[in-house]
Amino acid sequence: MYKLSKDYEQLYSLILDKKKPICFIDDADKRGKHICWIERTKYGIEWTRNGGDFGCVSEKYINECGGEKKAFINLCQEFDCEWVQP
């Protein structure tokens, strides 16, 4: 069994350390979860699943939230992200 976490501060730190954590996020209609990974790319921090981008912490959203970390945590909460601890 995998240990899941919603410690988004720790998750953010892992991403800054160039890790690609696996996570589960809500689908658009909140009826199920998708398995994906999170990584920092040239476009920012991205959630990727099934070979496609699920979401991204964009520059615009970072500016709206007052910083990348806050924007990242907001999206994690919106996606109800649970990540697999290493």
C-alpha positions, 0 to 999 in steps of 0.5 A: 500500500502506498502512503498518500499525503496532502503536505503540499509544502513538502511536495513543492520542495520535492519538485524544486529538488527536480523530483517527479512525484506521482499523484492522484488528482480529481477529474473535471467532474469530481467523479474519480481520480487520475494518476499523474506526475508533477514536474518543473518544465520550461513552462513551469510546474506541470501535472502530466497524465496519459501523455498530456498536460493536466494543469500548469502553474502559469506565470499569470496565475503566479502573479495573481496569487502573489508567488509560485509556491502559493499558486502551486498550493492553491492548484493542489487544493483545487485538484484535491491532489494526493501524492505518493510519498517516497 
